[in-house]
Amino acid sequence: AQSVTQLDSQVPVFEEAPVELRCNYSSSVSVYLFWYVQYPNQGLQLLLKYLSGSTLVKGINGFEAEFNKSQTSFHLRKPSVHISDTAEYFCAVNTAGANNLFFGTGTRLTVIP
Amino acid sequence: DTGVSQNPRHKITKRGQNVTFRCDPISEHNRLYWYRQTLGQGPEFLTYFQNEAQLEKSRLLSDRFSAERPKGSFSTLEIQRTEQGDSAMYLCASSFGRRVAEAFFGQGTRLTVV
């Protein structure tokens, strides 16, 4: 069985400050990892993904994430946030051979002017 | 191509009525997925098609739910005898090839059952 834990349901941060959104997963098989962003009343947009190779993954809008196999984590980071980054962020896993994504419960990032 | 398109964007219906949603995937994508997202939760997998074949259904897909993808193009998701617990955002995604990693999501249909 697989699971995804997003440790923080809400993260407020001041504009231009750095941010880290945490994600931990559990799986007995190898995984692919993803971060999606969802703006109000919108669908999901892929920020970045880890499939293999370098554990540091860079995505759109200045976000990056690091896959840490020993800690089963895939935390999302941005060195300087903008007001426009205010949204819901979802971590997701796909296990080898599975045909669907398994999502965490989301973290609401609020950027304060 | 403008991406995955879902219609309608919003639907309000009375309990007990039937509703149908449509998803138009990216044209060359052979795989299509439906997810449900309730308030404050992440999306949950409902079902998946490869071309016109429905290959997987989750236990969330009760017998009141049915999905089709005729001719392997657009897909419809129908809910019969709607219940208040069906209120959610229904998301469609599509991908090309065998990996869900490349899936693109539509903007969703928000269903409210009153």
Chai-1 contact restraints between the chains, C-beta under 6 A:
chainA,res_idxA,chainB,res_idxB,connection_type,confidence,min_distance_angstrom,max_distance_angstrom,comment,restraint_id
A,Y32,B,A101,contact,1.0,0.0,6.0,A-B,restraint_1
A,Q42,B,Q107,contact,1.0,0.0,6.0,A-B,restraint_2
A,G43,B,L91,contact,1.0,0.0,6.0,A-B,restraint_3
A,G43,B,F105,contact,1.0,0.0,6.0,A-B,restraint_4
A,G43,B,G106,contact,1.0,0.0,6.0,A-B,restraint_5
A,G43,B,Q107,contact,1.0,0.0,6.0,A-B,restraint_6
A,G43,B,G108,contact,1.0,0.0,6.0,A-B,restraint_7
A,L44,B,F105,contact,1.0,0.0,6.0,A-B,restraint_8
A,K49,B,A101,contact,1.0,0.0,6.0,A-B,restraint_9
A,F90,B,G42,contact,1.0,0.0,6.0,A-B,restraint_10
A,N94,B,V100,contact,1.0,0.0,6.0,A-B,restraint_11
A,N99,B,Y48,contact,1.0,0.0,6.0,A-B,restraint_12
A,N99,B,E56,contact,1.0,0.0,6.0,A-B,restraint_13
A,N100,B,F45,contact,1.0,0.0,6.0,A-B,restraint_14
A,L101,B,V100,contact,1.0,0.0,6.0,A-B,restraint_15
A,F103,B,G42,contact,1.0,0.0,6.0,A-B,restraint_16
A,F103,B,P43,contact,1.0,0.0,6.0,A-B,restraint_17
A,G104,B,G42,contact,1.0,0.0,6.0,A-B,restraint_18
A,T105,B,Q41,contact,1.0,0.0,6.0,A-B,restraint_19
A,T105,B,G42,contact,1.0,0.0,6.0,A-B,restraint_20
A,G106,B,G42,contact,1.0,0.0,6.0,A-B,restraint_21
